[in-house]
């Protein structure tokens, strides 16, 4: 769920139940609580997209096709584990621990391709 979706749900809850909460005598506290929750949610930061090399973006897209065009992080990692061999020109990139973290972040939060 994105931040915007969460804020919309809170605002809808606020709109749908404001009158009932007022009628039951706890309207002000209920309404203020939802207002506060909306304010906090709007301040949340969205995860930042990481920047990856073009060849890594190609790997991710190929792996998504392999796993039925779903963003399945474990499926993508499994595919890559089977796909790479020491003869691959980018073999060293995938076995660097920092690059593995970058790859997982790209799969989970989206990515941008670095300029050549």
N, C-alpha and C positions, 0 to 999 in steps of 0.2 A: 504494500500500500504506500502510495506516495504521500508526501506532506500535504499537498493540495487536496487529495481525496480525503484525508483525515480531517482537515479543516472543514470541508464541505459536510462531512458526516456530523461533526460537532455543531455546525451552524444549523443543519436540518433538525437535529435533536432540540436545539434551542428554540427554533421556530415552531416545531410540532408540539412541544410540551410546555411552552411558556404560560399559556392560559390555564392549563390544568394545575401547574405548580402554583400559580397565583391563587386559584380557587381553593387549593388545599392549605394555603397559609404559609407555604415555604417557598413561594415564588422568587422572592428577592435573593435568597441564598442560593437557590438552584440556578437561577439565571446568572448570578454573579460568578458562580463556580464554572459554568459553561463558558462564560465570557473569558474568564481567566485561562481556561484550558485552550480556547481558540488563540488567545494572545501568545501563550507558550508554544503552541504548535506552529504558529507562523514564524517564530524565531528559530525553529529547528533548521539546521543546515542539511541540505541534500548531499548525499555522498558525491564527491567529485569524481569525474571521469578521469581515468589515468591515460597517459599517452604511451602508446606501444608502437613498435616498428610494424611496417606493412606486412612483413612475413608472418608475424604473430596474428595480426588481424585475419590473414588468409587461413592460418591454422584454425582459428576459432570458427570462421565461416564454414570451412570444410567439415569440422567436427560437428557443427550444428546440422549440416546436411546428413551426416552419418547417423545422428541421433534423432532424426525425424524433424529437423528444423525447430527444435525446442531449445530453449536456453536451459540446459541441464548440466550444471557445473561438473558433477561427477562423471557424467557421460563424456563430456568434453575432455576431461583429464584422462579418463580411461582410454579414449581414442588416441590421445596424444602419446600416452605411454606405450601403446601398441605400434603407433605410427613411426616413431623416431628410432633411428639407429645411429651408431657412431659415424656412419658415412654421410649423414645429413649435414649440409653446410652450416646449419644453425644448432647443431647438437649441443655445443658448449653453452649456448644461450639458455636453453631449457633446463639444464642441470645446475645453473646458478641459483642458489636459494632466494636471493633478492628478486630475480626474474620470475621465479615460481610464484612468489607473493604478488608481484605485479600482474602476472597472468590471472591468478585467482581474483584479484581485485577487478581486473578488466571484465572478467566473466560475470562477476556479481553486480558490479555497479555501472557497467558500460565503459566505453573507451573512445578515444580519438586516436587517429593514426598520425604519427609524427611526420613532419615535413622532411622530405629527402634532402 
